[in-house]
Amino acid sequence: MISLLMRKSTSSLALALALASGTAVVATAVIPADANAQRNRDRDRDRDSSSESDGGGYSAEFRAVYVPLDEALKAEGASVAALRPQIDALIPLLNSNDEKIAGGGLIFNAGISSSDRALQLQGMEIMLASGKVPIEQTGRYNFIAYQLANEGRDYAKARRYLQGAIDYNFTTANVSAPDLQIAMAESFFASNELTAGFEYLAGAINGRKAQGLAVEEQWYRRGVTVAYENEIVPTVYDFAAMWISAFPSSDNWRDAINLTRNLNTFEGPEILDLFRLSRRVGALQDASDYDYYVEAADARRLPKEVRDVINEGMATGVVTSDNLYISEALTIANGRISSDRADLPALERDASASGAGLRTVVAAGNAFLSYDDFGKAAGFYNRALGMPGVDSAQTLTRLGIAQVGMGDFDAARASFGQVQGKRLPIAKLWIAYANEMEAASAPTPAAPAALPIG
């Protein structure tokens, strides 16, 4: 079982502001009940901004419905259900921006009182459409609208308001800017718009990295999990590679390698090159891993590699002599190594001859790779690539492995980058490993020299 496959709730932010508790109630406007009061109010306004130019002011029809409704809703024991006809009658009268901000607030608060999420969303949308929400509250109002729409599974609308919250830099003690970004990706996933979700999540990851900001491991895990559960390739491998590049623990490597195995039916040669990677990253953790590796390598063909792998497993205690298959393979490997090593010069000579066949050249590359003679292995693999009938995907994979061993990471990435077909996910994992090795081998910047004192 792959430990990374833990679904994160898509509604983890849905009630972050506790909308039903009443803490999100907005202030309602005080609307004059008669025209004289309205005219006095208008006279006190800034003369440079007219009702016509800003869509402001309250009509007599609006006041006639709003004022008594507002009073009725504020009365002790008021029933929103009983007053619903008046609320519905108010909505068509919300024409000016002043009417929208006031009426929207009234409708939103009525929804709070009655725990009616749809009514709350309707009121919040009307207020936001007014353009009268204070700038410092606009992000918060958009976030509330997102929550309500998301809870109602109107994901397209929810994303529109979530983007508004992001644009206005909304955050709280419990909701960070990265939380809003992962919520956006989750919204796409929830509505089964997986491609858009992956694109948004990858863009958010790359955007934060470009700014030098930390990216939570959960972001990578979420992309891997959704892609794995839906068997979306090569996206799952792309996210797996990004994940282990950022968080290259042996457990993470094991999960990434296992999901690659689970999604593919690999034969012995592919298993061998995948387990060679497992060995490099410390992901050989079960006795069965060593069984698979040893079977794929074959003690009769690659005795030194088989011997070394078994010895490593025994040194860690994962493999014991009680494993008869492993013990037999070790006996065969130990009996073959001397003669196999003695045959290397002749194999090298034959493979270097002008008339050497493809099988001989590839065999030489495989033999020298198993002895960690990466330079010679790379030379033979390069030659094989120009020969008719070559298995390009296998040869490029092993050329890349040899180039990693040589520390030629640019060349390795170029080789792995040409691999297609069923070996593609294996190559992507090897590219991630090459990146990790290159980063580890980069020289540490020298500390600045101390300045003389005095």
C-alpha positions in Angstrom: 0.0 0.0 0.0 1.4 3.4 -1.0 1.5 5.6 2.1 1.2 8.8 0.1 -2.3 8.1 -1.1 -4.2 10.0 1.6 -7.1 12.1 0.3 -7.2 15.6 1.7 -10.7 16.9 2.2 -11.8 19.3 -0.6 -13.7 21.3 2.0 -10.9 21.9 4.4 -11.4 25.6 4.1 -15.1 25.6 3.5 -16.1 26.8 7.0 -12.9 28.5 8.0 -14.7 31.7 9.0 -17.6 29.9 10.8 -20.3 31.6 8.8 -23.1 30.1 10.7 -21.9 31.4 14.0 -23.0 35.0 13.3 -19.4 36.3 13.4 -19.7 37.1 9.6 -22.8 39.3 9.9 -22.4 42.6 8.0 -23.6 46.0 9.1 -26.8 47.1 7.4 -27.4 50.6 6.1 -29.7 53.0 7.8 -32.2 54.0 5.1 -34.4 57.1 5.5 -38.0 56.1 5.4 -39.3 59.3 3.5 -38.2 61.4 0.6 -37.4 64.5 2.7 -34.9 62.6 4.8 -33.5 61.2 1.6 -33.1 64.7 0.1 -31.3 65.9 3.3 -29.0 62.9 3.0 -28.3 63.7 -0.6 -27.5 67.4 0.2 -24.9 66.4 2.7 -23.0 64.3 0.2 -20.0 65.5 -1.7 -21.4 67.7 -4.5 -18.8 66.4 -6.9 -20.4 63.0 -7.0 -24.0 62.8 -8.1 -26.4 59.9 -7.6 -26.6 59.4 -11.4 -22.8 59.2 -11.9 -22.2 56.6 -9.2 -25.4 54.6 -9.4 -26.3 55.8 -5.9 -29.4 56.8 -4.0 -32.5 55.0 -2.9 -35.8 55.0 -4.8 -39.1 55.5 -3.1 -40.1 51.9 -4.2 -37.0 50.5 -2.6 -37.5 52.4 0.7 -41.1 51.3 0.9 -40.1 47.7 1.0 -36.7 47.9 2.6 -37.4 50.0 5.7 -40.3 47.9 7.2 -38.5 44.7 6.2 -35.3 45.7 8.0 -37.3 46.6 11.1 -39.2 43.3 11.0 -36.1 41.2 10.6 -34.4 43.0 13.6 -37.4 42.5 15.8 -37.1 39.9 18.6 -38.3 36.5 17.4 -38.4 37.5 13.8 -39.1 34.6 11.3 -37.1 34.8 8.1 -39.4 32.2 6.6 -42.5 34.3 7.3 -40.8 37.3 5.8 -39.5 35.5 2.8 -42.1 37.1 0.4 -41.0 40.6 1.4 -37.3 39.6 0.9 -38.2 38.2 -2.6 -40.1 41.4 -3.4 -37.0 43.5 -2.4 -34.6 41.9 -4.8 -36.0 43.3 -8.1 -35.8 46.8 -6.5 -32.1 46.7 -6.0 -31.0 48.9 -8.9 -28.6 51.5 -7.7 -25.3 50.7 -6.1 -26.5 52.1 -2.7 -29.6 49.8 -2.9 -27.5 46.8 -3.7 -25.1 47.2 -0.8 -27.9 47.8 1.6 -30.3 45.2 0.3 -27.5 42.6 -0.1 -26.5 43.1 3.5 -30.0 42.7 4.7 -30.4 39.5 2.6 -27.1 38.1 3.8 -28.0 38.7 7.4 -31.4 37.1 6.9 -29.6 34.0 5.6 -27.3 34.0 8.6 -30.3 34.1 11.0 -32.1 31.3 9.2 -28.9 29.3 8.4 -29.9 29.5 4.7 -26.6 29.2 2.8 -28.2 30.0 -0.6 -29.7 33.2 0.8 -26.4 34.2 2.3 -24.7 33.7 -1.1 -27.3 35.7 -2.8 -26.9 38.6 -0.4 -23.1 38.4 -0.6 -23.1 38.4 -4.4 -25.4 41.5 -4.5 -23.1 43.4 -2.2 -20.0 42.5 -4.2 -21.8 43.6 -7.4 -22.5 47.0 -5.9 -18.9 48.1 -5.9 -19.5 49.6 -2.5 -17.8 47.0 -0.4 -14.9 48.8 1.5 -11.6 47.9 -0.1 -10.3 46.5 3.1 -13.3 44.1 3.3 -13.5 43.1 -0.4 -11.1 40.1 0.0 -13.1 38.8 3.0 -16.4 39.2 1.2 -15.1 37.3 -1.8 -13.8 34.5 0.4 -17.2 34.2 2.1 -18.8 34.0 -1.3 -16.3 31.3 -2.3 -17.1 29.3 0.8 -20.8 29.5 0.2 -20.6 28.6 -3.5 -18.2 25.8 -2.8 -20.5 24.4 -0.2 -23.3 24.5 -2.8 -21.0 22.7 -5.3 -21.1 25.6 -7.7 -17.4 25.2 -8.3 -17.1 27.6 -11.3 -18.7 30.4 -9.2 -16.7 29.4 -6.2 -13.4 29.8 -8.1 -14.4 33.2 -9.4 -14.8 34.5 -5.9 -11.8 32.6 -4.6 -9.7 34.4 -7.3 -11.2 37.6 -5.9 -10.0 36.7 -2.4 -6.6 36.0 -3.8 -6.5 39.2 -5.9 -7.3 41.3 -2.8 -4.6 39.5 -0.7 -7.1 38.0 1.8 -5.6 36.1 4.7 -6.5 35.3 8.3 -4.7 33.7 11.2 -6.0 30.3 9.9 -6.1 30.9 6.2 -2.9 31.8 4.4 -2.2 32.8 0.8 -0.9 29.3 -0.1 -4.1 27.8 1.5 -6.1 29.8 -1.1 -4.0 28.5 -3.9 -4.4 24.9 -2.9 -8.1 25.5 -2.4 -8.3 26.6 -6.1 -6.7 23.4 -7.3 -9.0 21.4 -5.0 -12.0 23.2 -6.6 -10.9 22.0 -10.0 -10.4 18.4 -8.7 -13.8 18.5 -7.0 -15.5 19.4 -10.2 -13.6 16.7 -12.1 -11.7 19.3 -14.2 -8.5 17.4 -13.5 -6.3 18.8 -16.3 -7.1 22.4 -15.2 -6.4 21.4 -11.6 -3.1 19.9 -12.4 -2.1 22.9 -14.5 -3.1 25.3 -11.7 -1.3 23.3 -9.1 1.9 23.0 -11.1 1.7 26.7 -12.0 1.3 27.6 -8.3 4.2 25.4 -7.3 6.5 26.9 -10.0 5.3 30.4 -9.2 6.3 30.0 -5.5 9.6 28.4 -6.4 10.4 31.3 -8.8 9.8 33.7 -6.0 12.0 31.8 -3.6 9.1 30.8 -1.4 8.6 27.5 0.3 6.2 24.9 -1.2 4.4 22.6 1.2 5.0 18.9 0.6 1.2 18.3 0.6 1.0 20.3 -2.7 3.2 17.7 -4.4 1.5 14.8 -2.7 -1.9 16.0 -3.7 -1.0 16.2 -7.3 0.5 12.7 -7.2 -2.4 11.3 -5.4 -5.1 12.7 -7.7 -3.2 11.7 -10.8 -2.4 8.2 -9.4 -6.0 7.5 -8.3 -7.2 8.5 -11.8 -4.3 6.8 -13.6 -3.5 10.0 -15.5 -0.1 9.6 -17.2 2.4 11.1 -17.7 1.0 13.7 -15.2 1.5 11.3 -12.3 5.1 10.9 -13.1 5.7 14.6 -13.6 4.3 15.3 -10.1 6.2 12.4 -8.6 9.4 13.7 -10.1 8.7 17.2 -8.8 7.8 15.8 -5.4 10.9 13.7 -4.9 13.1 16.5 -6.2 11.8 18.7 -3.5 11.6 16.1 -0.7 14.0 13.3 -1.6 13.7 11.0 1.4 14.1 7.3 1.0 10.4 6.7 1.9 9.3 9.2 -0.7 11.5 7.6 -3.3 10.0 4.2 -2.4 6.5 5.5 -2.8 7.3 7.2 -6.2 9.0 4.0 -7.4 6.1 1.8 -6.2 3.4 3.9 -7.8 5.4 3.6 -11.1 5.4 -0.2 -10.7 1.7 -0.3 -9.8 0.7 1.6 -12.9 2.8 -0.4 -15.3 3.5 -4.0 -16.3 7.3 -4.1 -16.5 9.5 -6.9 -17.7 12.8 -8.0 -16.3 15.0 -5.3 -18.1 12.7 -2.5 -16.9 12.5 -3.8 -13.4 16.3 -4.0 -13.3 16.8 -0.4 -14.2 14.0 0.7 -11.8 15.6 -1.3 -8.9 19.0 0.1 -9.8 17.5 3.5 -8.9 15.9 2.0 -5.7 19.3 0.9 -4.7 20.8 4.3 -5.3 18.2 6.1 -3.2 18.0 3.7 -0.3 14.5 2.5 -1.2 15.2 -1.2 -1.1 13.5 -1.9 2.2 11.8 -5.3 1.9 13.2 -8.8 1.3 10.9 -9.0 -1.7 12.6 -5.9 -3.2 15.9 -7.9 -3.2 14.2 -10.9 -4.7 12.9 -8.8 -7.6 16.3 -7.1 -8.1 18.3 -10.4 -8.1 15.9 -12.1 -10.4 16.0 -9.2 -12.9 19.8 -8.9 -12.8 20.4 -12.7 -13.0 23.5 -14.0 -11.2 24.7 -15.8 -14.3 24.7 -12.6 -16.4 25.6 -9.8 -13.9 27.3 -11.7 -11.0 29.1 -8.8 -9.4 26.0 -6.6 -9.3 24.0 -9.5 -7.8 26.7 -10.2 -5.2 27.0 -6.6 -4.2 23.2 -6.1 -3.9 22.8 -9.2 -1.8 25.7 -8.3 0.5 24.2 -4.8 1.0 20.8 -6.4 1.9 22.5 -8.8 4.4 24.5 -5.9 5.9 21.2 -4.1 6.7 19.5 -7.2 8.0 16.7 -7.0 5.4 18.0 -10.1 3.7 19.1 -13.2 5.6 20.7 -16.5 4.6 17.4 -18.2 5.4 16.1 -16.9 2.1 17.0 -20.0 -0.1 16.5 -18.1 -3.4 18.9 -15.3 -2.3 21.4 -17.8 -0.9 21.5 -19.8 -4.1 21.9 -16.6 -6.2 24.8 -15.5 -4.0 26.5 -18.9 -4.5 26.1 -18.6 -8.2 27.3 -15.0 -8.3 30.4 -15.8 -6.2 31.3 -18.7 -8.5 30.9 -16.6 -11.6 32.7 -13.3 -10.7 36.3 -14.4 -11.3 35.7 -15.8 -14.8 33.3 -13.0 -15.7 35.8 -10.4 -14.8 38.5 -12.3 -16.7 36.3 -12.2 -19.8 35.9 -8.4 -19.8 39.0 -7.6 -21.9 38.0 -10.0 -24.7 34.4 -8.7 -24.6 35.8 -5.1 -24.8 38.0 -6.1 -27.8 35.2 -7.8 -29.6 32.7 -5.0 -29.0 35.2 -2.4 -30.2 35.9 -4.2 -33.5 34.7 -2.5 -36.6 32.4 -5.4 -37.5 31.0 -5.9 -34.0 27.3 -6.8 -33.9 24.7 -5.0 -32.0 24.3 -7.9 -29.4 28.0 -7.8 -28.6 28.1 -4.0 -28.3 25.1 -3.9 -25.9 26.5 -6.9 -23.9 29.7 -5.0 -23.4 27.8 -1.9 -22.2 25.7 -4.0 -19.8 28.8 -5.8 -18.4 30.8 -2.6 -17.8 27.8 -0.9 -16.3 27.4 -3.7 -13.8 31.1 -3.3 -12.8 30.6 0.5 -12.4 32.9 1.2 -15.2 30.6 4.0 -16.4 32.9 5.5 -19.0 33.3 2.3 -21.0 29.6 1.5 -20.6 28.6 4.9 -22.0 30.9 4.4 -25.0 29.4 1.1 -26.0 25.8 2.4 -25.4 26.5 5.4 -27.6 27.8 3.1 -30.3 24.8 0.8 -30.1 22.4 3.8 -30.6 23.7 4.1 -34.1 23.1 0.5 -35.0 20.1 -1.0 -36.8 17.6 -2.9 -34.5 18.7 -1.2 -31.3 16.3 -1.0 -28.4 16.6 2.7 -28.2 14.5 3.2 -25.0 16.6 0.6 -23.1 19.9 1.8 -24.4 19.2 5.4 -23.7 18.1 4.6 -20.2 21.3 2.7 -19.5 23.4 5.4 -21.2 21.8 7.9 -18.9 22.5 5.7 -15.8 26.2 5.5 -16.9 26.3 9.3 -17.4 24.9 9.8 -13.9 27.6 7.6 -12.6 30.2 9.7 -14.5 28.7 12.9 -13.0 27.8 14.2 -16.5 24.3 15.3 -15.4 23.5 17.4 -18.5 24.2 14.5 -20.8 22.2 12.1 -18.6 19.2 14.4 -18.7 19.5 14.6 -22.4 19.6 10.8 -22.7 16.7 10.2 -20.3 14.8 12.9 -22.0 14.7 10.9 -25.3 13.2 7.8 -23.7 9.6 7.1 -24.7 7.2 4.3 -24.3 6.8 2.1 -21.2 10.3 3.3 -20.0 9.2 6.9 -19.9 8.3 6.9 -16.1 11.5 5.2 -15.3 13.5 7.9 -17.2 11.6 10.7 -15.4 12.5 9.2 -12.0 16.2 8.9 -13.1 16.1 12.6 -14.2 14.9 13.5 -10.7 17.8 11.5 -9.3 20.3 13.2 -11.6 19.0 16.6 -10.4 19.4 15.5 -6.8 22.9 14.3 -7.4 23.9 17.4 -9.2 22.6 19.6 -6.4 24.5 17.5 -3.9 27.7 17.7 -5.8 27.5 21.5 -6.3 30.4 23.2 -4.5 29.4 25.1 -1.3 30.0 28.9 -1.8 33.1 29.9 0.1 32.5 32.0 3.2 33.6 35.6 2.7 37.1 36.4 4.1 37.1 38.1 7.5 37.9 41.8 7.4 40.9 42.9 9.3 40.1 44.7 12.5 41.8 47.9 13.3 
